[in-house]
């Protein structure tokens, strides 16, 4: 089955994927915060990312479980002081590395192979997309909570800075972030 080949390929090449990802991080001029980390730390973080992708595919982890993983990453990166755009870019780089790797392995030798791989590719892309959503959600929630605790800004100011032009209603923000907006 194609999905088994994908997961085995990823699992068996975690070091290779992580090394390629580190090279891309090092070559990206706008990754200043991430470039302060050692190669070993960057590799560790990226391997954990791909390990979670493999686990999700192999064990059929729920969207809730995947969301919790990415929410934790969002919280951690906020408290570590990483800019959100850099955190987001790490996901883009991880997706590019994985896609380039899959193509280099020749899994798409013919139209049938591509067709068989569509479900797995969709699942992989969903993993990355969930990452964007949950990391951003949790990052903003942590920012909101931290700024609110300082009492240096009003709730209205916080909302306008964090959610400018948002079409999301106050109730939806409360539901989305699971916190009381205080208005």
N, C-alpha and C positions, 0 to 999 in steps of 0.2 A: 504494500500500500504506500502511496506517495507520502502521506503525512508521517508515517514511520520513518521513511527515508530522510525527510526534512529534519525531524527531531533528532535522529541519530547523527545526521550530518552536523547539525548545530552542536549537539552535546559533545561529539568527538573532536570538534574544532574550536572549543571555547577560547583556548589560548590564542589561536590564530586570529579569530574574530576580534578578540579584545586588543591584540597588538595592532591590527589594522585600524581599529577605532581610535586607539591612542595616537597613532600617526596623524589621523584626520583632525583630532582635537589639537594636536601640536601645530598643525599647519593652518588652522583657522585663526585669522587675526583677531577676531572678536571674542575669543574664548579666554580672556585674561584671568578670570577667577579659576577656571579649571586648569589652566596652565601653571598655576601655583602648586598643584598637587604633583606628587612623584608619579613616575610611570607605573610603579607597582600599585599605588593607590587607585590610579585611573583604571588599570586593568582589573583590579579587584571589583570595583564598582560596575564596570561593564560586564564582567563575567556573571555577576549576580543578576544583572538585567536579563542576559540571555538564558541563564539558568531558570529564571522565572518564566520565560517564554516557553522553554522546553517542558517545565513542570505543568504549565497551563495546557499545553497540547497533550501531554502524556496522561495526565490525571483528570483532564477535563475540569480544571478549576473553574469555579463560578465567576461570573462578572464581579460579584461582590468581593471575592478573594483577590482578584486582579486589582480591583479598585482600591482595596486596603493597602496592597503593596505600593501602588503608585501614590496614594495619599500620604503614606509614610515617607516616601521619597520627597514629595513636595514639602512636607513639614520640615524634614531634615535639611533640605537644601535652603529653605528660607532661613532657618536658624544658623546655618553655616555661612550665610551671607552671599550665596550665589545669586546673581541676577536671574530672573525668570527666563529672560530670552536665551541665556546660556543653557539653562536647564532644558528648555525646549529644543535647542539646537543639538544637544546630546542625543535626543531621541531621533532627530532627523539623520544625524550621522550614523547612529546604530542601524537605522533602517537602510541607509545607503550601503553600509558595509555588508549587511546581511544579503541584500539584493545582489550586489556585485559578486559576493561569494557564491550564492546559489547559481547565478548565471555562469560563473567560471567553472562550476562543477558539472555543467552540461546536463542538468536534469530536464531541460526543455529541448530534447533532441527532436521532437516531432509534435504535431498538433495534438495527438492523443495524450502525450505527457503533459502538455500545457493544460488541456481540459481536465485531466485528473488532478492536477495541482491547484486548480482554481479554489476549491474549498479550503485547502490548507493555506494558500496565499491570502485568502480573505480573512481567515482566522488570525494569521500573523499581522496583517494590516490592522485588524480590529484591536489587537494587543497594543500596537503603537498608538493608535488613535485614543484608546482608553487611557494610555499613559499621558498624552497631552491633556486630556480633560481632567483627570484626577490630580495630576501634579499641579496644574494651574489652579484648580478649585481649592486644594488644600493649602497651597502657597498663599493664595489671596486670603483665605480664612485666617491663616496664621498672621499675616500682615495686619489684617483688620483687628484681630484680637490683641496683638501687640500694641498697635497704635491706639486702640480704644483704651487699653490699660494705662497708657501714659496720660490720658485726659488732656492732652495738649491740643486736640482737635475735637470739634463737635461731631456728633453722629452724622449730621448733614454734610459736613465737609468731608468726612471719611467716605461716605457713600458717593459723593460727587467725584472724589479723586480716584477711588477704586473702581467705580462703575460709571464712568462718564458716558453719557449718551446711551446708556443701557436701556433696552426696551423691556428689561425684566422688572416686574413689579416688586414692591417691598415684600409681599408675601412669598413670591417666588424666590427672592434672595434668601429669605429666612429658611425656606424649605431646601433650597439648593445647598446652602452652607451649613444648615443645621444649627444655626445660631440666631439669637434674637438680635435684630438690627438696632433695637433700642429707640425706635421712633414712634 
